[in-house]
Amino acid sequence: MRKGEQPPWIVPDGLWQRVEPLLPKVQRRYRYPGRKRLDDRRVLCGILFVLYTGIPWEFLPQELGFGSGMTCWRRLAEWHAAGVWQRLHELLLSELHAAQKLDWSKAVIDSSHVRALKGGPKPVRARSTAPGPARNTT
């Protein structure tokens, strides 16, 4: 990170303007409101911090102001169940495609994303790289 640059886990305003409308709106309960919900943008920064640094969720430092690791983990799961990430992916792809900034010749498709309905050729058994059978040492 260069001097004066934002860390990669800080969500810039332009990205936040795309993400915020995709997030589900959660109403506070009237009768038992509980603790006030942490700001979605700060939680998203906490999620990005954990994913960027690779630290365990429970070790997310409270001093950063992103909430607890458990809060970030729950919100990540909540947003995943609501389809936020898929819609964000589609939105960003459509924006890049409209700006003609995608090079589809470099795209890769594998079986984890697209099923091979007819199947492919059956793999042959891998040949050994050893020069010959191992000697008996008994």
Secondary structure as the mmCIF struct_conf table of DSSP 4:
data_model
#
loop_
_struct_conf.conf_type_id
_struct_conf.id
_struct_conf.beg_label_comp_id
_struct_conf.beg_label_asym_id
_struct_conf.beg_label_seq_id
_struct_conf.end_label_comp_id
_struct_conf.end_label_asym_id
_struct_conf.end_label_seq_id
TURN_TY1_P TURN_TY1_P1 LYS A 3 GLY A 4
HELX_LH_PP_P HELX_LH_PP_P1 GLU A 5 PRO A 7
TURN_TY1_P TURN_TY1_P2 PRO A 8 TRP A 9
BEND BEND1 ILE A 10 ILE A 10
HELX_LH_PP_P HELX_LH_PP_P2 VAL A 11 PRO A 12
HELX_RH_AL_P HELX_RH_AL_P1 ASP A 13 VAL A 19
HELX_RH_3T_P HELX_RH_3T_P1 GLU A 20 LEU A 22
BEND BEND2 LEU A 23 LEU A 23
HELX_LH_PP_P HELX_LH_PP_P3 PRO A 24 LYS A 25
HELX_LH_PP_P HELX_LH_PP_P4 GLN A 27 ARG A 29
BEND BEND3 TYR A 30 TYR A 32
BEND BEND4 ARG A 35 ARG A 35
HELX_LH_PP_P HELX_LH_PP_P5 LYS A 36 ASP A 39
HELX_RH_AL_P HELX_RH_AL_P2 ASP A 40 THR A 53
HELX_RH_3T_P HELX_RH_3T_P2 TRP A 57 PHE A 59
HELX_RH_3T_P HELX_RH_3T_P3 GLN A 62 LEU A 64
BEND BEND5 GLY A 65 PHE A 66
HELX_RH_AL_P HELX_RH_AL_P3 GLY A 69 ALA A 81
TURN_TY1_P TURN_TY1_P3 ALA A 82 GLY A 83
HELX_RH_AL_P HELX_RH_AL_P4 VAL A 84 ALA A 98
TURN_TY1_P TURN_TY1_P4 ALA A 99 GLN A 100
HELX_RH_3T_P HELX_RH_3T_P4 TRP A 104 LYS A 106
TURN_TY1_P TURN_TY1_P5 SER A 111 HIS A 113
BEND BEND6 VAL A 114 VAL A 114
TURN_TY1_P TURN_TY1_P6 LEU A 117 LYS A 118
HELX_LH_PP_P HELX_LH_PP_P6 PRO A 121 SER A 128
BEND BEND7 ALA A 130 GLY A 132
HELX_LH_PP_P HELX_LH_PP_P7 PRO A 133 ASN A 136
#
